[in-house]
């Protein structure tokens, strides 16, 4: 089965070449890599423009900054694989975990797999108590309304059978793809959702972390909106 790795990107000039090299080497074949730059202003865009052409790498440049959700819409629409996985452009999530995440789909046991930062024995960087607490609260609220028992709703690493993901309309443009897509897949019939532990190498805000408390309140709003009013 062909794997599409969708990488939304904004202002990641220090990590973009490294993450693309590591995704290229992640171990699954066949695969394609789709990078969507959301109008970076720090030089990331220029780095991507100068990359040599690679047959299985597609680079899409947004002409205006629209948000992570918008970048994911673009990348998912362009994906041609049987499985689609989302990979952030920083180094918080390790592409070496990708084969483990998609294995339940390849084996025919799962349709969707979440990579959880909070289960399993993989390495995790220790930092940001309040961010971890907020993630736990949002996951709890989401689980209460979806009736799922996820441990990490807000994880970046989500893998989908492409035929399922492409049928779902993504409405959010910023960081609320996670609660929106979780609410929408929970309403699908006969969809098998799995979760697997992953490693996590989190960043501080000084190191480039972008999501903040305002995004947390928006995520709470989206949990209610997409579970109760859609």
PEWO-V156124 format. One record per helix or strand. SS is the DSSP state (H for helix, E for strand). FROM is the first residue (numbers start at 1). TO is the last residue. Records with the same first field share a line. If there is no record, write none. Layout:
SS = FROM-TO  FROM-TO
//
This chain:
E = 3-9  31-37  57-61  83-86  112-116  124-124  158-161  193-197  200-200
H = 16-24  44-50  68-78  95-106  129-146  162-165  177-186  213-228
//
